[in-house]
Amino acid sequence: MNQTFSETLQTLNERRSVRHYDASFTLTETEVKELIELTTAAPSAWNLQHWHFVAFHSEESKQQLAPIAYNQPAITSSSVVIAVLGDTQANRNYNPVYGPAVEAGGMTEELFDSIKGQVEGAYQSAAYGRDAAMSNASLAAMQLMLVAEAKGLSTLAMGGFDHQVFADTFITEERFVPVMLIAVGKAVEDAKKRPALRLPVDQVTTIL
């Protein structure tokens, strides 16, 4: 087992949800942007990158968010709360993502048109657009938590917030839907010593 693989396994095994943070610990705006940049390396269907992020970094913004998230302590004590949004119209990203590849000669126009036809066909269904937004944005959310863990930070994924009020307050484009909130910061509790409390593999797996 090489060191890189060992370190990756350690990151995966030691990650725990942390609810209480050192409120005096801060992340700079540059550090927050770096977290998100690394997060955007997550995979997505057709590489459409079905996500958008709203970073609640200032104290004022976290105070505004707190009652919408039922005043969970992590909202105001963490360094930043990143809202992961799903893009229900991610098909609109197709030209910006693949257009430069065609212009650079790395993708033929025939292939461009063929894949675009697949994408537009799938997005004829509004249900598909929403399902894809939720599933692909969730991949980004997990990536964000692992990136933070690798940087020595802790996280908490929160689904407990008023999604409608959040959308009405913070989302300006109807194409985006809230998926989850992720608090990021320096833990004040030793969450790493808590048992993982996972169900046995055989109980959650069917091998055919």
Secondary structure by P-SEA (a helix, b strand, c coil): ccaaaaaaaaaaaabbbbccccccccccaaaaaaaaaaaaccccccccccbbbbbcccaaaaaaaccccccccccccccbbbbbbbbcccccccccccaaaaaaccccaaaaaaaaaaaaaaaccaaaaaaaaaaaaaaaaaaaaaaaaaacbbbbbbcccaaaaaaacccccccccccbbbbbcccccccccccccccccccccccc
